[in-house]
Amino acid sequence: MRRLAPLLAVLLGAVAAAALAAVAAADAPRRGVVVVIAHVPSPGYPAFPLVVGDDIYEGTYANPNGDSIPSHVFEFSATGKLEKTFVVKGQDLSQDHGVQVATTDARGDLVLLDDTSGRILLLNPRTGAQTQYGSVADLPTCTADGDKPPCSQAKADLTPEPDYAAWGPDGSLYVTDYQQAVIWRVPPHGGRAQVWLSSPALDGELFGTAGLVILPDHRTLMFDQASNAGAGGGGNPSTGKLYTVPIVRGDKPGPLHELWESPPAAAPDGFALSRSGDIYMALVGPSANDVVELSPAGKQLATFGTPITGANGSSIPFDEPSGVSFLGTELVIANQSYLQGDTAHMALLGLGTGERGAPTYVPRTAGPVVHVKKKKKRHRHHHRRHRSARRG
């Protein structure tokens, strides 16, 4: 019986895990069904929802009407219970202010992108401690600076707006800039960001480079554009784009490859990858206001823009969905209501997809240098036994 005990323990554990998976699958909404996970409290305007395990971390973005409330980061459980609240420190409350919870580092600290200030912060979700990890600069336009790098190839001279981030295999942090027509690279272990990719194709004026992920090969970045309003070159300036760009030798950008072009005024924003490689993208613009599913090759497969039923039976529409992240087979969506400012619509929604999300890539070198105290070596003294030879 004792020999069978370990085997029984393994079998019982497998049965329990299967039961939990079955419960989770039963709780997840069916494909195309949208439910309310949680309402986002003041100051509202939720941005990208970062899922870490069974927790959802949600930052509050800028209020277009202005306010004097510091940005918050909320920690929700998978069922929508508000677990913790963190207040972001060091913001200039006289200016527009908001934060995006972009990713985590290897230690589990949250990476925050501070709107307008250009700060990149680390927030320890266990202690609430906040430290600065890096920063992005306010660039002059290339025309105003005589094409002297580093400069922005945007036509208008706009302030920095770090938007989304993804880790590279060497621990570099790549960051999109919504207004300056660049993608930044923060060196491994932090510091001042350097311009990694600069192109007129990234100029969307006020609506530029947004969502960013690294593909499973860990050598290709995928990002989208809300519009190409400042890029010129023909076409409709209000259409958005989805691109890939490889990271080539020397951590340089390779050639841009366009995968997809959005309808006019759809304004692609945050997106997430499923394990099949499909792309689920929030379209925050007034002509779309929905979530689109694309194939890995950029073919449009489905849209999800139907109203949803709230807890009280009222109909709640998509109201500027701005960011998405997978929680099992459920796509967590931040309903921002940026223009309407309807606090009843500022919520985390759950869309059933019928497939699981791809894991978020965080290399072991992501984040600050961790100083490990070296253990003192114990010196073993080998005592030689001296045998005394008897002389006879």
SEPAVEX-535407 format. One line per 10 residues: number of its first residue (from 0); for each residue x, y, z of C-alpha. Coordinates in nm, 4 decimals. Example, Ala and Ser with C-alpha at 12.3 -4.5 7.8 and 13.67 -1.06 7.14 Angstrom:
2
0	1.2300/-0.4500/0.7800 | 1.3670/-0.1060/0.7140
***
This chain:
392
0	0.0000/0.0000/0.0000 | 0.2859/0.2372/0.0798 | 0.4268/0.1861/-0.2687 | 0.0900/0.2760/-0.4195 | 0.0554/0.5955/-0.2138 | 0.2768/0.8162/-0.4366 | 0.0995/0.6916/-0.7487 | -0.2410/0.7599/-0.5936 | -0.1278/1.1093/-0.4950 | -0.0234/1.1829/-0.8533
10	-0.3508/1.0477/-0.9913 | -0.5586/1.2458/-0.7405 | -0.3585/1.5591/-0.8243 | -0.4225/1.5091/-1.1961 | -0.7941/1.4594/-1.1324 | -0.8075/1.7760/-0.9207 | -0.6221/1.9763/-1.1865 | -0.8597/1.8474/-1.4549 | -1.1574/1.9406/-1.2382 | -1.0234/2.2932/-1.1844
20	-0.9596/2.3307/-1.5583 | -1.3145/2.2144/-1.6285 | -1.4539/2.4692/-1.3817 | -1.2428/2.7449/-1.5366 | -1.3603/2.6479/-1.8850 | -1.7209/2.6452/-1.7656 | -1.6806/2.9921/-1.6089 | -1.5258/3.1404/-1.9237 | -1.7785/3.2997/-2.1609 | -1.8550/3.1214/-2.4877
30	-1.6891/3.2539/-2.8030 | -1.8339/3.5917/-2.8929 | -2.0062/3.6400/-2.5574 | -1.8992/3.9482/-2.3606 | -1.9439/3.9936/-1.9853 | -1.8561/4.2625/-1.7313 | -1.5609/4.1617/-1.5103 | -1.5323/4.4804/-1.3035 | -1.5991/4.8519/-1.3119 | -1.2868/5.0682/-1.2854
40	-1.3133/5.3300/-1.0092 | -1.1920/5.6908/-1.0126 | -0.9906/5.8342/-1.1765 | -1.1162/5.5925/-1.4454 | -1.0193/5.5871/-1.8137 | -0.8700/5.2348/-1.8081 | -0.5871/5.1538/-2.0473 | -0.4155/4.8218/-2.1256 | -0.5145/4.5464/-1.8748 | -0.2095/4.3375/-1.7875
50	-0.2909/3.9805/-1.6827 | -0.0362/3.8134/-1.4545 | -0.1459/3.4678/-1.3431 | -0.4949/3.5132/-1.2003 | -0.4520/3.8876/-1.1394 | -0.5431/4.1798/-1.3649 | -0.3442/4.5032/-1.3271 | -0.5159/4.8099/-1.4682 | -0.3717/5.1595/-1.4999 | -0.5749/5.4783/-1.5387
60	-0.4991/5.6935/-1.8391 | -0.5365/6.0647/-1.9057 | -0.8668/6.2432/-1.8462 | -0.9302/6.4602/-2.1567 | -1.1103/6.7152/-1.9366 | -0.8172/6.7306/-1.6962 | -0.8097/6.6536/-1.3244 | -0.5774/6.6819/-1.0243 | -0.5992/6.3155/-0.9236 | -0.2773/6.1115/-0.9498
70	-0.2932/5.8086/-1.1761 | -0.3813/5.4790/-1.0092 | -0.2968/5.1147/-1.0662 | -0.5665/4.8702/-0.9577 | -0.5169/4.5011/-0.8909 | -0.8258/4.2907/-0.9630 | -0.8777/3.9194/-0.9159 | -0.9892/3.7079/-1.2111 | -1.3458/3.7347/-1.0810 | -1.3308/4.1149/-1.0706
80	-1.2707/4.1744/-0.7005 | -1.0609/4.4833/-0.6305 | -0.7644/4.3561/-0.4286 | -0.5191/4.6477/-0.4115 | -0.4866/5.0112/-0.5163 | -0.1568/5.1887/-0.5869 | -0.1183/5.5660/-0.6357 | 0.1494/5.6724/-0.8839 | 0.4028/5.9131/-0.7352 | 0.5888/6.2072/-0.8871
90	0.3407/6.3166/-1.1546 | 0.2858/6.6783/-1.2594 | -0.0875/6.7019/-1.1920 | -0.1131/7.0356/-1.3729 | -0.0489/6.8482/-1.7003 | -0.2276/6.5569/-1.8658 | -0.1239/6.2453/-1.6780 | -0.1889/5.8736/-1.6993 | -0.0084/5.5408/-1.6800 | -0.0031/5.2241/-1.8830
100	0.0840/4.8987/-1.7024 | 0.2915/4.7580/-1.9869 | 0.4499/4.4335/-1.8642 | 0.6437/4.2821/-1.5731 | 1.0139/4.2313/-1.5211 | 1.1821/3.9054/-1.4214 | 1.1224/3.9774/-1.0514 | 0.7505/4.0316/-1.1019 | 0.7584/4.4110/-1.0686 | 0.5141/4.6003/-1.2907
110	0.6551/4.8200/-1.5673 | 0.4623/5.1482/-1.5847 | 0.4802/5.3953/-1.8727 | 0.4075/5.7438/-1.7435 | 0.2244/5.9530/-2.0028 | 0.3686/6.2993/-2.0865 | 0.6607/6.2793/-1.8401 | 0.8314/6.0018/-2.0376 | 0.9220/5.8143/-1.7186 | 0.9407/5.4359/-1.7132
120	0.8709/5.3139/-1.3613 | 0.8844/4.9863/-1.1724 | 0.6095/4.9155/-0.9211 | 0.6516/4.6342/-0.6713 | 0.2976/4.4911/-0.6343 | 0.3898/4.3268/-0.3046 | 0.5227/4.6360/-0.1240 | 0.3993/4.9271/-0.3382 | 0.7573/5.0583/-0.3789 | 0.8137/5.2641/-0.6949
130	1.1448/5.3311/-0.8688 | 1.2443/5.4824/-1.2001 | 1.3806/5.2329/-1.4536 | 1.4293/5.4548/-1.7574 | 1.2977/5.7484/-1.9566 | 1.2209/5.8590/-2.3108 | 1.3197/6.2030/-2.4360 | 1.1297/6.4899/-2.5944 | 1.2750/6.4852/-2.9458 | 1.3016/6.7767/-3.1870
140	1.1654/6.7149/-3.5342 | 1.4296/6.6187/-3.7874 | 1.3420/6.9138/-4.0132 | 1.3819/7.1598/-3.7258 | 1.7087/6.9980/-3.6194 | 1.8620/6.9750/-3.9646 | 1.8063/6.5975/-3.9767 | 2.0576/6.5566/-3.6961 | 1.9826/6.2388/-3.4998 | 1.8309/6.1664/-3.2623
150	1.5216/6.3376/-3.3949 | 1.1589/6.2632/-3.4744 | 1.0493/6.2169/-3.8355 | 0.7025/6.3403/-3.7409 | 0.5885/6.6599/-3.9094 | 0.4536/6.8139/-3.5882 | 0.6714/6.8718/-3.2818 | 0.4768/6.6796/-3.0163 | 0.5626/6.5680/-2.6651 | 0.6612/6.2068/-2.5883
160	0.3852/5.9601/-2.5085 | 0.5221/5.6136/-2.4245 | 0.2384/5.3727/-2.4918 | 0.3202/4.9978/-2.4999 | 0.6318/4.7927/-2.4266 | 0.7821/4.4482/-2.4930 | 1.1058/4.2799/-2.3814 | 1.3744/4.1708/-2.6249 | 1.5807/3.8532/-2.5763 | 1.8809/4.0416/-2.4337
170	1.6750/4.2254/-2.1720 | 1.6224/4.5391/-2.3796 | 1.2818/4.7031/-2.3378 | 1.1195/4.8263/-2.6598 | 0.8649/5.1066/-2.6184 | 0.6255/5.2635/-2.8695 | 0.5724/5.6402/-2.8730 | 0.2215/5.7475/-2.9698 | 0.3251/6.0969/-3.0826 | 0.6918/6.1049/-3.1844
180	0.7084/5.8519/-3.4732 | 0.9716/5.6326/-3.3073 | 1.0125/5.3049/-3.1236 | 1.2512/5.3351/-2.8304 | 1.4976/5.0825/-2.6895 | 1.5827/5.0972/-2.3199 | 1.9173/4.9188/-2.2694 | 1.9342/4.6041/-2.0545 | 1.8918/4.6815/-1.6817 | 1.7483/5.0276/-1.7496
190	1.8602/5.3790/-1.8287 | 1.7853/5.6450/-2.0860 | 1.6054/5.5102/-2.3936 | 1.7645/5.5417/-2.7356 | 1.5778/5.5773/-3.0653 | 1.5639/5.2264/-3.2148 | 1.3308/5.2736/-3.5123 | 1.2546/5.6104/-3.6688 | 1.0386/5.6355/-3.9794 | 0.7848/5.8713/-4.1404
200	0.5579/5.5643/-4.1610 | 0.5205/5.5911/-3.7818 | 0.3873/5.9469/-3.7964 | 0.0209/5.9423/-3.7016 | 0.0274/6.2996/-3.5696 | -0.1838/6.2742/-3.2506 | -0.2709/5.9085/-3.3222 | 0.0486/5.7167/-3.3874 | 0.2339/5.4017/-3.2843 | 0.0456/5.2014/-3.0215
210	0.0297/4.8262/-2.9455 | 0.3519/4.6242/-2.9329 | 0.4339/4.2553/-2.8752 | 0.7304/4.0313/-2.9491 | 0.6483/3.7220/-3.1530 | 0.7259/3.3694/-3.0286 | 1.0520/3.3649/-3.2278 | 1.1713/3.6390/-2.9850 | 1.3371/3.8156/-3.2802 | 1.0397/3.9932/-3.4393
220	0.8353/4.2833/-3.3051 | 0.4754/4.3389/-3.4119 | 0.3178/4.6810/-3.3651 | 0.0246/4.8819/-3.4911 | -0.0471/5.2396/-3.5932 | -0.3655/5.4231/-3.4981 | -0.3319/5.6238/-3.8206 | -0.0776/5.7364/-4.0784 | -0.2081/6.0925/-4.0650 | 0.1336/6.2557/-4.0892
230	0.3099/5.9989/-4.3053 | 0.1997/6.1234/-4.6471 | 0.2667/5.9081/-4.9518 | -0.0960/5.8812/-5.0668 | -0.3783/5.6683/-4.9376 | -0.6267/5.7537/-4.6666 | -0.4433/5.9209/-4.3763 | -0.7034/5.8002/-4.1253 | -0.6349/5.4315/-4.1791 | -0.4243/5.2401/-3.9272
240	-0.1640/4.9721/-3.9976 | -0.0224/4.6536/-3.8490 | 0.3500/4.5960/-3.9034 | 0.6249/4.3518/-3.8179 | 0.9916/4.4456/-3.7906 | 1.2758/4.2011/-3.7186 | 1.5500/4.2595/-3.4632 | 1.8647/4.1938/-3.6664 | 2.2327/4.1629/-3.5782 | 2.3550/4.4341/-3.3450
250	1.9996/4.4832/-3.2124 | 1.9151/4.6959/-3.5159 | 1.5726/4.7132/-3.6845 | 1.5234/4.5253/-4.0105 | 1.2778/4.6252/-4.2847 | 0.9156/4.7092/-4.2025 | 0.6541/4.4633/-4.3289 | 0.2893/4.5712/-4.3483 | 0.0443/4.2953/-4.2545 | -0.2893/4.4744/-4.2474
260	-0.4589/4.8097/-4.3032 | -0.7578/4.9110/-4.0940 | -1.0775/5.0796/-4.2113 | -1.0743/5.4617/-4.1907 | -1.0977/5.6083/-3.8389 | -1.0778/5.2643/-3.6741 | -0.7659/5.3589/-3.4709 | -0.5986/5.0247/-3.3859 | -0.4741/5.0194/-3.0273 | -0.3624/4.7378/-2.7957
270	-0.3647/4.3782/-2.9187 | -0.2837/4.0282/-2.7948 | -0.1765/3.7026/-2.9591 | -0.3440/3.3664/-2.9131 | -0.1437/3.0436/-2.9083 | -0.2637/2.9775/-3.2628 | -0.0997/3.3052/-3.3679 | -0.4271/3.4911/-3.4260 | -0.4253/3.8605/-3.3353 | -0.7059/4.0119/-3.1257
280	-0.6941/4.3899/-3.1605 | -0.8896/4.6693/-2.9950 | -1.0193/4.9298/-3.2404 | -1.0783/5.2435/-3.0385 | -1.1847/5.4727/-3.3256 | -1.5393/5.6010/-3.3800 | -1.5935/5.4088/-3.7048 | -1.5173/5.0734/-3.5430 | -1.5445/5.0669/-3.1630 | -1.4933/4.6920/-3.1507
290	-1.2398/4.4097/-3.1368 | -1.1125/4.2489/-3.4567 | -0.9524/3.9063/-3.4966 | -0.6807/3.8697/-3.7614 | -0.4889/3.5671/-3.8833 | -0.1074/3.5602/-3.8448 | -0.0897/3.6698/-4.2095 | -0.3177/3.9698/-4.1485 | -0.6438/3.8312/-4.2888 | -0.9513/3.9583/-4.1073
300	-1.1362/3.6639/-3.9483 | -1.4018/3.8158/-3.7208 | -1.5198/4.1273/-3.5370 | -1.6836/4.1457/-3.1951 | -1.8802/4.4672/-3.1558 | -2.2124/4.3592/-3.0065 | -2.3573/4.5149/-2.6884 | -2.3221/4.3261/-2.3643 | -2.5528/4.2688/-2.0711 | -2.4547/4.4157/-1.7364
310	-2.5313/4.2747/-1.3920 | -2.8564/4.4744/-1.3711 | -2.9699/4.3612/-1.7169 | -2.8891/4.6930/-1.8871 | -2.7136/4.6981/-2.2217 | -2.3523/4.8223/-2.2109 | -2.1844/4.8828/-2.5472 | -1.8182/4.8775/-2.6372 | -1.7146/5.2353/-2.5658 | -1.3613/5.2854/-2.6980
320	-1.1975/4.9504/-2.6115 | -0.8329/5.0490/-2.5753 | -0.6343/4.7408/-2.4724 | -0.6712/4.3635/-2.4464 | -0.4996/4.0751/-2.2681 | -0.5740/3.7017/-2.2387 | -0.6979/3.5403/-1.9166 | -0.7241/3.1733/-2.0138 | -0.9637/3.1686/-2.3112 | -1.1161/3.5012/-2.2076
330	-0.9967/3.8262/-2.3629 | -0.9905/4.1026/-2.0992 | -1.0816/4.4355/-2.2593 | -1.0374/4.7845/-2.1125 | -1.3471/4.9875/-2.2002 | -1.2095/5.3413/-2.1782 | -1.4962/5.5775/-2.2749 | -1.2350/5.8468/-2.3431 | -1.4542/6.0920/-2.5354 | -1.7898/6.0280/-2.3697
340	-1.6424/6.0118/-2.0212 | -1.9209/5.7788/-1.9093 | -1.8034/5.6321/-1.5790 | -2.0607/5.3508/-1.6084 | -1.8782/5.2344/-1.9237 | -1.5279/5.2483/-1.7705 | -1.4942/4.8771/-1.7079 | -1.3013/4.5590/-1.7664 | -1.4937/4.3354/-2.0043 | -1.4409/3.9681/-2.0822
350	-1.4808/3.8330/-2.4365 | -1.4967/3.4598/-2.4951 | -1.2561/3.3555/-2.7719 | -1.2544/2.9755/-2.7478 | -0.8729/2.9678/-2.7507 | -0.5906/3.0402/-2.5107 | -0.3533/3.3326/-2.5255 | 0.0154/3.3108/-2.6051 | 0.2403/3.3492/-2.2971 | 0.3975/3.6904/-2.2402
360	0.7720/3.6800/-2.2995 | 0.9818/3.8024/-2.0068 | 1.3505/3.6997/-2.0265 | 1.5468/3.6207/-1.7111 | 1.7526/3.9387/-1.7632 | 1.4457/4.1668/-1.7748 | 1.4736/4.4462/-1.5203 | 1.7455/4.5902/-1.2957 | 2.0631/4.4086/-1.2076 | 1.9945/4.1862/-0.9122
370	2.2840/4.1871/-0.6686 | 2.3094/3.8477/-0.5072 | 2.5067/3.8255/-0.1870 | 2.7796/3.5737/-0.2305 | 2.8008/3.3094/0.0336 | 3.1292/3.2867/0.2143 | 3.3155/2.9808/0.1111 | 3.3963/2.7387/0.3832 | 3.7553/2.6359/0.3727 | 3.8016/2.2753/0.4598
380	4.1262/2.2039/0.6352 | 4.2578/1.8615/0.5566 | 4.4685/1.7366/0.8418 | 4.7276/1.4996/0.7260 | 4.7899/1.2093/0.9501 | 5.1586/1.1693/1.0087 | 5.2606/0.8183/1.0736 | 5.5714/0.7831/1.2822 | 5.7919/0.5060/1.1542 | 5.9503/0.2963/1.4142
390	6.3032/0.2290/1.3539 | 6.4093/-0.0969/1.4848
***
